Amino acid sequence: MQNRSTILLIYTGGTIGMELNPGTGKLTPVNFENISREMPELMRFDPDIKTVSFSPPVDSSEIGPEMWVRLAETVEEYYDRVDGFVILHGTDTMAYSASALSFLLENLGKPVIFTGSQLPIGMLRTDGRENLITSIEIAAAKINGAPAVPEVCVFFQNKLFRGNRTTKYNVEYFNAFRSENYPPLAEAGINIEFNYHAVNYPYGDKKLKVYRELDNNVAILKIFPGITGKLLSSFFSTDGLKAVVMETYGAGNAPTGSWFISEVEKAVSRGIFILNVSQCTTGSVDMNKYTTGRRLQEAGVLSGYDMTTEAAVTKIMFLLAQTSNAKELRTLINSSIRGEIK
């Protein structure tokens, strides 16, 4: 008889753990035990479910590097005792958290699945029940005795995505997340169909390595028509700034006037890493395609290829904390270290 899988359910906060206050009409956080009361079917679930609750619950808009490290350490603490993890998390920063955790957990050999909901789990039409139950099923799923999806993932509205490939794009409907540049790792219908060819499986039997440091001296610069040299100069002069994720037009284009290129070159000469990602959700940066992209490349800007902004920001935070060697950083920034670049 096959042993039951053991899944650790980690509740951080978010809509899935909120309830409607009948007096005020506002959503307020509830204790994690309320989720179990709202979903008694969890007690009848085939996998053995253990729970950890962050107290007090944290709204996802308040989540950042400190919480990401805390989540990584929780995974490390229980890693040898469970078969997989499901993290309940608010949707607003879920793609950032999933991306960050993918970098903090090296040699991951078990599923770490982020999920949540657009409606509180106690409401009649909630999407939380299906998201949670299917996430647990996927976390417990095995192929030839090994975890089916040993990655950091996001599951929402019947689709499982690689965590560092996701972006939240919808605030109105249940299909809140997309992964435009990488296919789903699994799709849930009557059956759960796994896309095994898209999954990153670990090589050998390497021990999980958990990192505990991130450097958040990083900023996002969105290029827009009318941006000025004065704004750029002020932006790049931010005290302590080490890296910039620059959201450009199309395939990686930006103004090529001397005022723009000059500010970029000055920033690069001061040791600031500038990573070029596209404002478009589909496609890749190609700085060799147009003159504008080539000018940025000549100025020292690095290509982010098809990375999401969330992956780019968290990846640079991670890398800056691991090494101060400029050549090594440039190489790692341009390399796929957790499947974040195609």
Secondary structure by P-SEA (a helix, b strand, c coil): cccbbbbbbbbccccccccccccccbbbbbcaaaaaaaccccccccccccccccccccccccccaaaaaaaaaaaaaccccccbbbbbccccaaaaaaaaaaaaccccccccccccccccccccccaaaaaaaaaaaaaaccccccccccccccccccccccccccccccccccccccccccccccccccbbbbccccbbbbcccccbbbbcbbbccbbbbbbcccccaaaaaaaaaccccccccccccccccccccaaaaaaaaaaaaabbbbbbbbccccbbbbccccaaaaaaaaacccccccccaaaaaaaaaaaaaccccaaaaaaaaacccccccc
